[in-house]
Amino acid sequence: MFGRSAKNAQSNLPKPSAIPARFGSQGPAPVRPEGFPVDPTVSTGTSVIGNDLTILGEKITIISQNKLQIDGHVHGDVHGKQVMISKDGSVTGRVCAETIEVRGGVTGSIRALTVALHETAKVEADIMHQTLSISKGAVFNGRAQRAKDTSELMPILDAEAFASQYGKDNDEASHFGRDNDEASLS
């Protein structure tokens, strides 16, 4: 239609890689497109819990290896490298990360190297931190404690390590305002 035949146009397209025969089977490694700066198999983006999403559950934990943006509502624990709770987002539970920015609501506990409560934040939580900033207009009701050792603040981002650690760390949840029913079950 525009001066090229369909045959010529198709020959310029990259060839698709082989598709695995069934879900979960090992196929060939993905090929990085020319000029693509990072390995496409490594996720470095931001995961988003959208404003139309509410996550509910007993003893639920969301773990993100990178950035996590919460625009919706989470009733459970959140662990990530960086966690940002937007103006319309909220977490009822424990939030653990290297960096946490709160523009919405948190009820429970916050644990991070760096915590920033922005002007629209509404926080009813105990905060353990290395650095804490509270903007004018932010509402904070709870205790803030600077950690003696920064290793106390590092989130566990490996699901298997988290599962094995969670049973051993029963006093942490109650110390930061969460009941931990597992202690009574053991």
URSULSUL-V916761 format. One record per residue. N is the residue number from 0. RES is the residue in three letters. D_LAST is the distance of its C-alpha to the last C-alpha in Angstrom with 1 decimal. Layout:
BEGIN
n = [N;N]
res = [RES;RES]
d_last = [D_LAST;D_LAST]
END
This chain:
BEGIN
n = [0;1;2;3;4;5;6;7;8;9;10;11;12;13;14;15;16;17;18;19;20;21;22;23;24;25;26;27;28;29;30;31;32;33;34;35;36;37;38;39;40;41;42;43;44;45;46;47;48;49;50;51;52;53;54;55;56;57;58;59;60;61;62;63;64;65;66;67;68;69;70;71;72;73;74;75;76;77;78;79;80;81;82;83;84;85;86;87;88;89;90;91;92;93;94;95;96;97;98;99;100;101;102;103;104;105;106;107;108;109;110;111;112;113;114;115;116;117;118;119;120;121;122;123;124;125;126;127;128;129;130;131;132;133;134;135;136;137;138;139;140;141;142;143;144;145;146;147;148;149;150;151;152;153;154;155;156;157;158;159;160;161;162;163;164;165;166;167;168;169;170;171;172;173;174;175;176;177;178;179;180;181;182;183;184;185]
res = [MET;PHE;GLY;ARG;SER;ALA;LYS;ASN;ALA;GLN;SER;ASN;LEU;PRO;LYS;PRO;SER;ALA;ILE;PRO;ALA;ARG;PHE;GLY;SER;GLN;GLY;PRO;ALA;PRO;VAL;ARG;PRO;GLU;GLY;PHE;PRO;VAL;ASP;PRO;THR;VAL;SER;THR;GLY;THR;SER;VAL;ILE;GLY;ASN;ASP;LEU;THR;ILE;LEU;GLY;GLU;LYS;ILE;THR;ILE;ILE;SER;GLN;ASN;LYS;LEU;GLN;ILE;ASP;GLY;HIS;VAL;HIS;GLY;ASP;VAL;HIS;GLY;LYS;GLN;VAL;MET;ILE;SER;LYS;ASP;GLY;SER;VAL;THR;GLY;ARG;VAL;CYS;ALA;GLU;THR;ILE;GLU;VAL;ARG;GLY;GLY;VAL;THR;GLY;SER;ILE;ARG;ALA;LEU;THR;VAL;ALA;LEU;HIS;GLU;THR;ALA;LYS;VAL;GLU;ALA;ASP;ILE;MET;HIS;GLN;THR;LEU;SER;ILE;SER;LYS;GLY;ALA;VAL;PHE;ASN;GLY;ARG;ALA;GLN;ARG;ALA;LYS;ASP;THR;SER;GLU;LEU;MET;PRO;ILE;LEU;ASP;ALA;GLU;ALA;PHE;ALA;SER;GLN;TYR;GLY;LYS;ASP;ASN;ASP;GLU;ALA;SER;HIS;PHE;GLY;ARG;ASP;ASN;ASP;GLU;ALA;SER;LEU;SER]
d_last = [72.4;72.4;74.4;71.8;71.4;68.0;68.2;68.6;65.8;63.3;64.3;63.2;59.6;56.9;55.9;52.4;50.0;49.1;46.4;43.7;44.3;40.9;37.9;35.7;38.4;39.7;43.0;45.3;44.1;45.3;48.5;48.8;51.7;54.5;54.1;50.4;48.9;45.3;43.7;43.0;39.8;38.2;37.2;38.2;38.8;37.0;34.5;35.2;33.2;36.3;37.3;37.2;33.5;30.5;27.0;24.4;20.8;17.3;15.5;18.8;20.0;23.6;24.5;28.2;29.8;32.9;34.1;32.5;34.6;33.1;35.8;33.7;30.6;26.9;24.1;21.3;21.0;24.0;24.3;27.8;30.5;32.6;31.6;34.4;33.8;37.3;39.1;38.0;34.4;31.3;27.6;25.0;22.0;21.7;24.7;24.7;27.8;30.5;32.9;32.3;35.2;34.8;37.7;35.7;32.8;29.3;26.9;23.7;23.8;26.1;25.7;28.7;31.4;34.0;33.6;36.6;36.8;40.1;42.4;40.9;37.2;35.3;32.1;29.8;27.2;26.4;27.9;27.2;30.2;32.9;35.7;35.8;38.8;39.3;42.4;44.6;43.7;39.9;37.8;34.9;32.8;30.0;29.5;30.7;29.7;31.2;28.9;30.0;29.0;29.6;27.0;24.3;25.9;26.2;24.4;22.4;24.7;23.5;21.1;19.6;19.2;17.7;15.1;14.1;14.5;12.6;9.1;10.6;12.6;10.5;13.3;16.0;15.5;15.7;18.5;20.5;20.2;17.5;14.6;11.3;9.3;6.5;5.7;5.7;3.8;0.0]
END
